[in-house]
Amino acid sequence: MPGLYMLDYGAGNVRSLVNAVNRLGFEMKFVEEPSDILKADKLIFPGVGAFGHAMEALNKKGYSEPLKEYIASGRPFMGICVGMQSLFEGSEESNLAGLGVIPGIVKEFNKSTKAVPHMGWNAAQVLKSNDSENDGQSINYSIKDESEYYFVHSFAVPYTDKVKDWVLTTTQYGDEVFVSSVQRGNIFATQFHPEKSGFAGLRVLRSFLEGTGIVDDSKVTMKEPVPQNRLTKRIIACLDVRSNDNGDLVVTKGDQYDVREKEGGNDVRNLGKPVDLARRYFEEGADEVTFLNITSFRNCPLGDLPMLEVLKRTSETVFVPLTIGGGIRDVTDPDGTVHPAFEVAGEYFRSGADKVSIGSDAVYAVEKYLANGSKKDGTSAIESIAKAYGAQAVVVSVDPRRVYVKDPSETTHHVVKNSKKGPNGEEYCWYQCTVKGGREGRDIDVRQLVTACEALGAGEILLNCMDRDGTNSGYELELINDVKAAVSIPVIASSGAGCVEHFDELFENTKADAGLAAGIFHRREVPIQEVKSYLRKCKVNCRAVDTKL
C-alpha cells in the first residue's frame, strides 16, 4: 500500500507496530514532516505514555493541524492507545487540549477500588453492527466479543451518552466501564494495543489494512453494554539471559540465584537461545515475555548492547508485551559519553520493549528518597522514565530474602508472620531487599521499597523471593499479600512455581495480577497450555491460547 503512513512523535515502542504491519504483508512510511500527513491514503497514529507529552509533541512538531485536516478529509485513520485519547477534547492528565474530534474528557481510573494502571488482557464488547458486511469494511474491524486484547493505561474515556454515537466497543475494569474503541465514518481507534494482542490483535490490524477503512454509518445499529468483568490473570514467561563462558547469549536459570551447573565444568546453565525461546512461548500462549539480563554488559557502548539485537529480533515474531530488565541505568560509553537511564530505556523501547524493569537502582533510588524525607527530586531512573514514557513502562523488580525474628519488637522493619518457620522456630520475618543479583543485602524492607517506588512513579512490581527461587515449592503467598495490601499498582508474583496447582494456589489465595515462571517453562516440565487449562478448570479467568491468524 503506497500511501500507508505512520505518525510517530517519539512515543516509545513503535517497532512492534511496524513488525506487525510487515507480518501482515504491508509496508509503512513514516511521517517525517507535517506535509507528509496529507500525503497519506491511510494513516496510523500509535501512542503510549502521557496524554500531555503526546499533545505537546504534536503541537511542537506542527502535526496537530494537518492531522485534524487529514481526519476531516474523510481518509481512513486508525489511532492506538494515546492515539485514540488524543481525538478527545482533553484529559485530566494534562492542561493541554486534545484534537477535539470527539466530545469528552479522558479521566483517571479510580485507584481506591482497583490496581492502576489497568494492565493486562481484557475483553472488548462490540456495540455496533450493520446490515451489510459487504461494503468493503467490517464495522467491528474483526474485534470479537470472545477474544481478549492487551490494555495498559491509567486514564480512559468513561462510557456516557455524550460519546455513545462514537463507541464501537466498551470494556469493564473493576467498577468502571470505559470506551475501548471508537468508530465513525473514516475514523477507527482502539484503547488497547492490537500489535501486542497476539493473533486477535493482528486480525484487527489486518481488517484496517485490507479494508476500505470507511464505514457507512447510516446502516449502523447500536446496543447498550452489559456488565462483564473479564480481566484475565496473566501468565508470564521469564528468560534470564546472560553470556556464557564462550561469550554467547544464553537463557539460564538459577537455584536461589546461582546459575552455574553443580557438576561437571561449573559452566553457566544453558537452557536455550533467547529469541527462539521467546517465540516458542508466544506460540504456546504466554501473555507476556520478560527478559532479565543478568550480565548487564556494563562496559558496552549504548548502541552496541547485545540485548538490543535480541529485542529487535524477538519483536519480529512475538506479538505480546516484552519487558527487559538489567542494565537500566546511566551508561558511559568508552569515549566518555554519558547516557542517562531514560535514554537507555528509550533505546530498549525503540528496539521492541514495552516495559523496562529496574532492580538494584530502584533500591538505591529509594534509599536516597527516604534519606531526603520522602521527597522526590526527579533524578531517579524511575522518575525520568515514567515522566517520558508513562508509569506503565516502569516495572520495579524486587529481590528480597527472609530475615527471621522471634518477635516483631526485635526489628524496626515491617514484619510478616511466615508459614515457613525459621531455623530456630521463628514465626516472623522481615523481607530484606538485596542488590547486585542478591549478593548484597540492604537495610531496607520490601514494604518500604514498593511504597516508595509507587510514589516515585513505578507502574508495576515484579515480586521475587530468593528463598523460593528454583525450589519448585510454590509462591511466597504471605509476601505477595503483604505487598498487594501496600500498593495500588499491579503485582507480578515470581519465584517458586513448580506445578500447575501452584498457579491456582497463587490466584486463589492472593490478589496477584500475574504469575511468572522460568525454569519449568524452559524445560517443559509444566507447559504454559497446561497451566491455562488447569486454571480455567478452577474458574480462574485467563486468556485462551490463540494459534491462528
LOKOLNU-763229 format. One line per field, with one value per residue (C-alpha): chain; residue number from 1; x, y, z. Coordinates in pm, 1 decimal. Layout:
% LOKOLNU-763229
kette c(A	...) .
nr c(NUM	...) .
x c(X	...) .
y c(Y	...) .
z c(Z	...) .
***
This chain:
% LOKOLNU-763229
kette c(A	A	A	A	A	A	A	A	A	A	A	A	A	A	A	A	A	A	A	A	A	A	A	A	A	A	A	A	A	A	A	A	A	A	A	A	A	A	A	A	A	A	A	A	A	A	A	A	A	A	A	A	A	A	A	A	A	A	A	A	A	A	A	A	A	A	A	A	A	A	A	A	A	A	A	A	A	A	A	A	A	A	A	A	A	A	A	A	A	A	A	A	A	A	A	A	A	A	A	A	A	A	A	A	A	A	A	A	A	A	A	A	A	A	A	A	A	A	A	A	A	A	A	A	A	A	A	A	A	A	A	A	A	A	A	A	A	A	A	A	A	A	A	A	A	A	A	A	A	A	A	A	A	A	A	A	A	A	A	A	A	A	A	A	A	A	A	A	A	A	A	A	A	A	A	A	A	A	A	A	A	A	A	A	A	A	A	A	A	A	A	A	A	A	A	A	A	A	A	A	A	A	A	A	A	A	A	A	A	A	A	A	A	A	A	A	A	A	A	A	A	A	A	A	A	A	A	A	A	A	A	A	A	A	A	A	A	A	A	A	A	A	A	A	A	A	A	A	A	A	A	A	A	A	A	A	A	A	A	A	A	A	A	A	A	A	A	A	A	A	A	A	A	A	A	A	A	A	A	A	A	A	A	A	A	A	A	A	A	A	A	A	A	A	A	A	A	A	A	A	A	A	A	A	A	A	A	A	A	A	A	A	A	A	A	A	A	A	A	A	A	A	A	A	A	A	A	A	A	A	A	A	A	A	A	A	A	A	A	A	A	A	A	A	A	A	A	A	A	A	A	A	A	A	A	A	A	A	A	A	A	A	A	A	A	A	A	A	A	A	A	A	A	A	A	A	A	A	A	A	A	A	A	A	A	A	A	A	A	A	A	A	A	A	A	A	A	A	A	A	A	A	A	A	A	A	A	A	A	A	A	A	A	A	A	A	A	A	A	A	A	A	A	A	A	A	A	A	A	A	A	A	A	A	A	A	A	A	A	A	A	A	A	A	A	A	A	A	A	A	A	A	A	A	A	A	A	A	A	A	A	A	A	A	A	A	A	A	A	A	A	A	A	A	A	A	A	A	A	A	A	A	A	A	A	A	A	A	A	A	A	A	A	A	A	A	A	A	A	A	A	A	A	A	A	A	A	A	A	A	A	A	A	A	A	A	A	A	A	A	A	A	A	A	A	A	A	A	A	A	A	A	A	A	A	A	A	A	A	A	A	A	A	A	A	A	A	A	A) .
nr c(1	2	3	4	5	6	7	8	9	10	11	12	13	14	15	16	17	18	19	20	21	22	23	24	25	26	27	28	29	30	31	32	33	34	35	36	37	38	39	40	41	42	43	44	45	46	47	48	49	50	51	52	53	54	55	56	57	58	59	60	61	62	63	64	65	66	67	68	69	70	71	72	73	74	75	76	77	78	79	80	81	82	83	84	85	86	87	88	89	90	91	92	93	94	95	96	97	98	99	100	101	102	103	104	105	106	107	108	109	110	111	112	113	114	115	116	117	118	119	120	121	122	123	124	125	126	127	128	129	130	131	132	133	134	135	136	137	138	139	140	141	142	143	144	145	146	147	148	149	150	151	152	153	154	155	156	157	158	159	160	161	162	163	164	165	166	167	168	169	170	171	172	173	174	175	176	177	178	179	180	181	182	183	184	185	186	187	188	189	190	191	192	193	194	195	196	197	198	199	200	201	202	203	204	205	206	207	208	209	210	211	212	213	214	215	216	217	218	219	220	221	222	223	224	225	226	227	228	229	230	231	232	233	234	235	236	237	238	239	240	241	242	243	244	245	246	247	248	249	250	251	252	253	254	255	256	257	258	259	260	261	262	263	264	265	266	267	268	269	270	271	272	273	274	275	276	277	278	279	280	281	282	283	284	285	286	287	288	289	290	291	292	293	294	295	296	297	298	299	300	301	302	303	304	305	306	307	308	309	310	311	312	313	314	315	316	317	318	319	320	321	322	323	324	325	326	327	328	329	330	331	332	333	334	335	336	337	338	339	340	341	342	343	344	345	346	347	348	349	350	351	352	353	354	355	356	357	358	359	360	361	362	363	364	365	366	367	368	369	370	371	372	373	374	375	376	377	378	379	380	381	382	383	384	385	386	387	388	389	390	391	392	393	394	395	396	397	398	399	400	401	402	403	404	405	406	407	408	409	410	411	412	413	414	415	416	417	418	419	420	421	422	423	424	425	426	427	428	429	430	431	432	433	434	435	436	437	438	439	440	441	442	443	444	445	446	447	448	449	450	451	452	453	454	455	456	457	458	459	460	461	462	463	464	465	466	467	468	469	470	471	472	473	474	475	476	477	478	479	480	481	482	483	484	485	486	487	488	489	490	491	492	493	494	495	496	497	498	499	500	501	502	503	504	505	506	507	508	509	510	511	512	513	514	515	516	517	518	519	520	521	522	523	524	525	526	527	528	529	530	531	532	533	534	535	536	537	538	539	540	541	542	543	544	545	546	547	548	549) .
x c(0.0	197.0	3.4	15.9	183.4	255.4	272.3	544.5	602.9	874.9	648.9	846.0	791.9	659.1	885.0	627.0	359.7	588.9	670.9	302.0	217.2	509.0	395.0	62.2	237.8	229.7	493.2	456.2	618.8	698.8	566.6	884.3	734.0	383.6	320.8	366.1	39.8	-165.4	16.1	-130.1	-409.1	-428.7	-278.1	-197.8	-125.0	9.5	88.1	197.8	258.9	120.7	-153.2	22.9	354.1	180.7	-7.8	299.8	497.9	222.3	199.4	575.6	634.0	347.1	145.8	-180.9	-343.3	-250.4	-371.4	-711.0	-722.1	-641.7	-917.9	-1168.8	-1080.4	-1253.0	-945.4	-901.6	-747.7	-652.4	-541.8	-392.3	-392.2	-292.7	-354.3	-721.0	-724.1	-583.3	-904.1	-1098.6	-1126.6	-877.2	-755.4	-737.1	-372.0	-281.4	-387.9	-320.3	-620.8	-676.0	-759.7	-1127.6	-1258.2	-1472.3	-1655.7	-1548.2	-1264.6	-1018.4	-1032.4	-814.5	-930.9	-1040.5	-732.2	-923.2	-1116.2	-857.2	-497.7	-396.7	-267.7	-520.1	-262.8	-336.6	-576.8	-943.5	-1249.2	-1392.0	-1773.0	-1889.3	-2187.1	-2227.1	-2341.2	-2464.1	-2699.8	-2426.0	-2071.3	-2001.0	-1925.8	-1551.1	-1501.5	-1627.1	-1774.0	-1620.5	-1275.6	-1259.4	-1289.1	-1464.4	-1659.0	-1497.0	-1137.5	-916.7	-689.8	-392.2	-450.6	-200.1	-326.7	-418.3	-662.8	-966.6	-1285.6	-1590.3	-1886.1	-2160.9	-2446.6	-2225.0	-1990.6	-2234.8	-2257.5	-1880.7	-1841.0	-1759.8	-1665.2	-1664.8	-1458.2	-1520.2	-1236.5	-1345.4	-1638.6	-1586.4	-1698.7	-1489.6	-1461.5	-1216.0	-1259.3	-1434.2	-1566.3	-1742.0	-1707.4	-1335.2	-1224.3	-1127.6	-923.0	-852.5	-751.2	-592.2	-276.0	-360.0	11.3	53.7	-268.5	-143.1	-323.8	-651.6	-486.2	-321.0	-666.4	-782.7	-487.2	-543.7	-906.0	-799.1	-516.8	-715.7	-1049.6	-1152.2	-1124.3	-1461.4	-1797.6	-2141.5	-2285.4	-2638.7	-2657.0	-2532.3	-2740.5	-2629.3	-2688.3	-2609.8	-2320.1	-2392.1	-2179.4	-1889.7	-1564.9	-1329.9	-981.6	-761.9	-484.4	-160.2	87.1	433.4	736.5	1068.4	1404.8	1719.5	1975.0	2348.7	2667.9	2821.0	3193.3	3223.2	3064.5	2732.6	2399.8	2200.8	1891.2	1981.2	1809.4	1947.4	1889.1	1845.2	2023.7	2319.6	2320.5	2618.2	2598.9	2666.6	2854.3	3098.1	3280.3	3076.8	2955.1	2669.1	2349.1	2232.1	1859.6	1841.9	1862.6	1658.5	1493.5	1389.0	1252.8	1056.7	891.3	805.2	642.6	434.6	311.9	236.0	17.0	234.7	63.0	393.5	763.1	1023.3	1396.2	1615.0	1967.8	2179.8	2511.3	2426.0	2709.1	2822.0	3108.9	2925.5	2854.1	2482.0	2434.3	2610.1	2420.3	2363.5	2012.6	1905.3	1954.3	1769.9	1470.8	1473.2	1470.5	1217.0	968.2	959.8	771.7	638.2	322.5	267.9	426.7	803.4	980.1	1355.3	1538.7	1902.3	2130.6	1858.9	2087.3	2314.2	2563.3	2903.6	3049.8	3424.4	3468.6	3323.7	2977.4	2717.8	2370.2	2112.5	1884.2	1580.4	1787.5	1896.2	1530.6	1440.4	1682.6	1518.9	1171.4	1274.2	1420.3	1091.1	1049.3	719.9	837.6	1171.5	1242.6	1465.0	1627.1	1927.4	1898.9	1545.0	1681.0	1944.6	1681.8	1454.3	1739.8	1803.0	1430.5	1389.8	1705.3	1557.7	1246.6	1038.9	1068.3	1114.5	1392.3	1331.3	1675.3	1598.3	1558.7	1205.8	1101.9	1270.8	1146.3	791.0	780.3	889.2	710.6	444.3	424.9	308.3	652.5	836.5	849.5	1041.0	1196.0	1233.3	1479.7	1409.1	1514.1	1373.8	1536.1	1379.9	1299.5	1139.6	929.0	834.1	983.9	1331.9	1341.7	1226.1	1134.9	789.5	734.0	524.0	412.6	554.3	424.0	782.5	933.6	1294.6	1586.1	1521.9	1144.2	1096.5	744.4	816.6	1042.7	1105.4	1194.4	1530.3	1583.8	1903.0	2111.6	2373.3	2176.2	2101.7	2465.0	2429.6	2156.0	2047.7	1887.5	1550.1	1244.1	1010.9	721.3	947.1	1070.9	741.8	553.0	838.8	868.4	498.0	540.2	834.2	619.7	660.0	362.8	415.1	600.4	779.6	798.7	1062.3	1166.9	1521.5	1417.5	1174.7	1382.9	1439.0	1274.4	950.7	777.6	517.8	497.1	564.9	198.3	248.0	486.1	256.8	-45.2	156.5	275.2	-71.6	-207.0	61.5	36.2	-232.4	-27.1	-27.4	192.3	354.7	431.7	758.1	979.9	880.1	628.1	673.8	336.2	1.0	-152.4	85.7	-67.8	-419.8	-296.4	-149.0	-466.2	-697.8	-512.3	-375.7	-480.9	-171.1	-229.5	6.8	215.7	565.9	778.5	1101.7	1271.4	955.9	856.0	1206.5	1232.0	865.9	812.3	492.8	381.3	201.9	-101.2	-139.4	-125.0	-402.6	-617.7	-591.1	-671.8	-983.7	-1099.3	-1051.2	-1265.4	-967.8	-1012.9	-714.1	-660.9	-720.8	-427.2	-483.3	-270.9	-417.2	-416.5) .
y c(0.0	304.4	560.0	392.0	620.1	604.1	913.9	861.6	1153.4	965.8	763.4	455.6	120.2	162.3	-113.9	-373.6	-199.4	-183.2	-552.0	-639.6	-449.8	-617.2	-957.1	-891.7	-821.3	-439.7	-165.7	172.7	507.3	734.1	1086.1	1296.0	1643.7	1794.6	1785.9	1407.2	1364.1	1494.2	1261.4	955.2	740.2	564.0	687.8	503.3	707.1	496.0	644.3	538.8	719.9	1056.7	1249.0	1579.7	1453.1	1335.8	1661.1	1869.3	1670.2	1700.2	2076.2	2130.2	1931.1	2107.7	1789.1	1885.7	2098.4	1875.0	1575.0	1737.3	1833.8	1475.2	1333.0	1589.5	1492.2	1156.2	940.0	630.9	695.7	448.0	559.3	334.5	398.4	764.9	794.8	733.0	954.2	1247.5	1254.9	1379.0	1732.7	1686.5	1477.1	1506.6	1411.7	1746.0	2106.6	2076.5	2042.6	1735.6	1737.5	1783.8	1547.3	1357.6	1519.0	1408.0	1413.3	1133.9	1058.9	870.5	533.7	520.0	393.7	328.6	34.8	-140.8	-155.0	125.1	112.6	-118.7	-364.2	-693.4	-876.4	-781.6	-821.5	-560.0	-577.3	-483.8	-245.1	-168.5	-378.1	-300.1	-451.4	-535.1	-659.3	-634.1	-261.8	-311.0	-260.3	-471.3	-232.0	-422.7	-432.7	-803.6	-726.0	-1026.3	-1042.3	-1373.0	-1251.1	-1062.0	-769.6	-612.4	-290.5	-78.3	262.9	468.8	703.4	621.0	770.7	672.8	536.5	804.1	920.0	1207.6	972.6	690.3	751.7	712.4	395.9	71.7	-130.9	-91.5	-269.5	-309.9	-269.6	-327.4	-95.5	122.7	82.6	273.6	323.3	67.9	157.8	420.9	417.4	668.1	702.8	709.0	707.3	394.0	388.6	148.4	197.4	-147.7	-233.0	-461.1	-504.2	-652.8	-856.7	-1172.3	-1307.8	-1147.7	-807.6	-885.1	-965.0	-615.8	-454.1	-668.7	-556.4	-191.1	-254.7	-472.1	-294.3	44.3	199.9	370.8	259.1	377.3	492.7	513.2	134.2	103.0	-25.7	5.9	-164.4	-88.5	-262.7	-532.0	-577.3	-818.4	-800.3	-1019.9	-900.6	-1209.0	-1325.8	-1309.3	-1596.1	-1456.7	-1645.4	-1512.8	-1565.4	-1498.2	-1405.7	-1384.5	-1455.6	-1795.2	-1863.4	-1864.8	-1520.0	-1647.0	-1513.3	-1798.3	-1841.3	-1978.6	-2047.0	-2034.3	-2221.7	-1940.7	-1713.4	-1949.8	-2011.0	-2245.8	-2622.3	-2805.5	-3083.1	-3104.3	-2791.3	-2544.8	-2387.5	-2141.2	-2346.5	-2325.1	-2370.1	-2232.2	-1927.3	-1625.6	-1533.2	-1891.4	-1949.2	-1622.9	-1718.6	-2059.7	-1902.8	-1670.0	-1965.0	-2161.4	-1882.0	-1671.7	-1341.8	-1158.4	-1235.8	-1090.2	-1081.7	-1032.7	-950.4	-1079.1	-995.0	-623.4	-566.1	-272.2	-171.7	-183.3	142.6	213.6	142.2	-193.9	-353.5	-722.8	-719.3	-454.3	-705.3	-973.7	-739.5	-636.0	-994.9	-1108.5	-832.7	-954.7	-1271.3	-1213.8	-1002.2	-985.2	-737.2	-758.4	-644.8	-600.8	-582.2	-540.1	-256.0	12.0	275.2	561.1	423.0	564.7	483.1	411.4	762.8	911.5	990.5	959.5	830.3	885.7	598.4	734.1	746.6	384.9	292.8	476.9	260.0	-51.4	79.3	161.6	-188.7	-355.1	-342.0	-225.6	-205.7	-180.8	-346.8	-172.3	-372.3	-259.7	100.9	112.2	18.7	290.8	542.1	457.3	487.2	837.9	917.7	812.4	997.0	1306.5	1292.9	1101.4	1384.9	1332.6	1519.6	1396.7	1240.2	870.7	637.8	559.7	925.0	1018.2	713.8	742.5	1111.6	1046.7	717.9	678.8	485.2	172.5	148.8	115.1	-216.1	-249.1	-592.0	-674.6	-940.2	-997.2	-1262.2	-1358.3	-1229.7	-1421.8	-1271.4	-1432.9	-1128.0	-819.3	-598.4	-720.8	-504.9	-166.0	-319.3	-425.2	-785.1	-1064.7	-1387.2	-1658.5	-2010.0	-2132.3	-2119.6	-2014.3	-2243.1	-2179.9	-2194.3	-1821.4	-1740.5	-1391.1	-1241.3	-919.8	-922.5	-763.0	-605.6	-705.1	-562.4	-696.3	-1007.7	-1092.7	-1081.5	-780.4	-707.5	-352.8	-202.2	-161.1	-386.1	-473.8	-260.6	45.2	-25.7	-86.1	203.5	441.5	311.0	367.8	722.9	775.6	672.9	299.0	128.7	-236.4	-457.1	-779.2	-955.4	-1226.3	-1421.4	-1553.2	-1821.0	-1968.8	-1928.0	-2261.1	-2462.2	-2554.1	-2524.7	-2262.7	-1885.7	-1686.1	-1609.1	-1410.1	-1172.0	-1130.4	-1049.2	-803.3	-616.3	-614.2	-457.0	-186.9	-63.7	13.7	-79.3	-429.4	-700.6	-990.3	-1287.5	-1468.3	-1743.7	-2094.0	-2222.3	-2594.9	-2731.1	-2614.5	-2623.8	-2351.3	-2104.7	-2176.9	-2151.1	-1810.7	-1667.5	-1834.4	-1704.3	-1368.1	-1076.5	-1105.1	-974.7	-1219.4	-1528.0	-1556.5	-1865.1	-1954.7	-2293.0	-2506.4	-2344.3	-2368.1	-2741.2	-2804.6	-2957.6	-2751.9	-2628.5	-2293.5	-2452.6	-2691.8	-2402.5	-2219.4	-2530.1	-2608.5	-2250.9	-2246.9	-2570.2	-2390.8	-2097.2	-1859.7	-1628.0	-1644.3	-1576.6	-1867.5	-1985.7	-1835.4	-2004.1	-1890.5	-1560.9) .
z c(0.0	-123.9	81.1	423.2	678.1	1049.0	1265.3	1526.1	1761.5	1955.6	2183.7	2279.3	2112.3	1758.0	1624.2	1727.7	1523.0	1220.5	1263.0	1295.4	976.5	797.9	927.4	753.7	423.6	422.7	434.6	605.6	552.8	846.4	879.1	888.9	847.1	873.9	497.2	493.0	684.9	393.8	153.0	325.1	186.8	524.1	849.5	1175.4	1487.2	1778.2	2116.7	2462.8	2788.4	2887.1	2702.4	2769.3	2633.2	2315.2	2256.5	2334.6	2078.1	1814.9	1865.1	1874.1	1554.6	1376.9	1336.6	1510.6	1239.7	942.8	1144.7	1201.7	833.3	731.7	953.2	820.4	463.8	507.9	454.6	680.9	1022.4	1295.7	1642.3	1910.5	2289.0	2335.8	1962.5	2045.8	2355.6	2156.7	1949.2	2252.6	2387.0	2667.8	2959.0	3335.8	3288.3	3125.8	3075.4	2703.9	2474.5	2261.6	1891.9	1974.9	1707.6	1960.7	2256.6	2603.8	2852.9	2930.5	3304.8	3552.2	3684.9	4047.3	4234.8	4556.2	4408.9	4191.2	4076.2	3842.5	3566.8	3405.0	3274.0	3105.0	2877.8	2883.6	2662.5	2425.5	2395.5	2043.2	2049.9	1679.1	1385.5	1035.5	779.6	533.2	579.4	205.9	183.1	194.6	567.6	856.2	1110.9	1402.2	1239.8	1337.0	1710.1	1865.5	2192.0	2280.8	2240.0	2483.7	2398.5	2572.5	2765.8	2955.5	3071.4	3378.4	3201.5	2990.4	2847.9	3058.5	2866.5	2869.5	2648.1	2532.7	2346.8	2272.0	1896.8	1862.9	2068.9	1888.0	2198.8	2574.9	2837.0	3208.2	3455.3	3811.7	3877.3	3568.7	3206.7	2954.7	2580.4	2442.0	2074.0	1864.2	1508.6	1287.6	911.9	835.6	1199.2	1392.7	1713.5	1999.1	2361.3	2355.6	2161.0	1866.3	1788.9	2138.5	2142.5	1975.0	1672.6	1786.2	1759.7	1427.2	1287.5	1390.2	1213.9	907.6	887.3	877.1	629.7	388.5	419.5	285.6	633.3	580.7	721.5	605.7	939.7	800.9	815.9	1174.9	1464.1	1827.5	2160.9	2523.4	2702.1	2959.4	3273.5	3221.8	3413.9	3211.4	3302.5	3291.7	3517.3	3322.0	3280.8	3211.4	3082.4	3211.5	3043.9	3246.2	2979.5	3024.1	2834.4	2894.1	2924.2	2544.6	2514.1	2369.8	2493.5	2651.2	2861.6	3201.8	3533.1	3881.5	4202.4	4452.9	4200.3	4133.5	3755.7	3727.0	3699.7	4025.0	3845.6	3556.3	3445.7	3653.2	3328.6	3304.5	3281.0	2916.4	2852.1	2500.3	2277.0	2390.8	2059.4	1983.8	2333.0	2331.2	2002.1	2142.4	2447.1	2230.4	2027.2	2345.3	2482.2	2715.5	2793.6	2826.1	2787.8	3023.3	2956.6	3262.9	3152.4	3438.5	3270.6	3226.2	2974.1	3185.5	2957.5	2625.4	2443.2	2432.7	2062.8	2088.0	2374.4	2283.9	2429.5	2179.0	1899.6	2099.1	2136.0	1770.8	1652.0	1912.1	1826.2	1464.5	1564.7	1918.3	1940.6	2314.7	2559.0	2609.1	2925.9	2958.6	3289.8	3385.3	3287.0	3300.6	3447.4	3345.2	3089.7	2997.3	2656.2	2620.8	2476.2	2795.6	2656.7	2934.2	2852.3	3129.1	3225.1	3042.0	2720.7	2775.7	2828.6	2509.2	2311.7	2453.4	2369.2	2013.6	1984.8	2076.1	2455.6	2605.8	2966.1	3143.9	3476.1	3730.7	4012.1	4216.1	4101.2	4240.3	4584.0	4565.2	4449.9	4741.4	4990.1	4856.0	4856.8	5221.2	5326.7	5162.2	5380.6	5124.4	4873.7	4500.9	4321.5	3966.4	3926.3	3965.7	3667.2	3783.5	3775.3	3448.3	3254.3	3391.7	3300.6	2942.8	2872.9	3142.1	3469.0	3284.9	3120.6	3454.9	3641.8	3968.3	4022.0	4392.6	4512.8	4883.3	5130.8	5467.7	5786.2	6075.3	6414.5	6715.8	6789.8	6583.6	6854.8	6758.3	6442.3	6319.3	5985.3	5871.6	5986.8	5837.0	6004.8	5781.0	5715.2	5690.5	6036.6	6075.5	6168.2	6537.8	6518.9	6446.9	6326.3	6198.8	5937.9	5755.0	5388.9	5324.0	4983.2	4802.6	4518.7	4278.8	4190.5	4553.2	4659.9	4890.0	5144.6	5228.2	5536.4	5369.4	5369.7	5086.0	5208.4	5227.5	4877.9	4696.7	4853.6	4775.3	4418.3	4362.4	4491.9	4255.6	3958.4	3900.7	3738.2	3833.2	4083.1	3985.2	4321.9	4355.2	4664.7	4693.6	4942.7	4688.4	4370.8	4196.8	4476.2	4292.0	4631.1	4537.8	4562.4	4880.8	4945.3	5267.2	5093.6	4793.9	5009.3	5212.4	4902.9	4742.9	5060.4	5048.3	4686.3	4431.2	4123.1	3967.1	4120.6	3934.2	4157.6	4085.6	4232.8	4338.0	4081.9	4027.7	3912.2	3774.1	4121.8	4237.8	3990.3	4114.1	4473.4	4386.7	4236.3	4489.2	4793.6	4679.2	4460.5	4242.3	3891.5	3721.1	3782.4	3638.3	3591.4	3415.7	3451.9	3447.9	3117.5	2966.2	3041.3	2951.3	3295.3	3310.9	2967.2	2954.1	2787.4	3082.1	3329.3	3146.7	3100.4	3470.9	3571.0	3353.7	3518.8	3852.7	3727.6	3705.6	3408.9	3173.6	2804.6	2572.0	2361.4	2014.0	1749.3	1415.3	1230.8) .
***
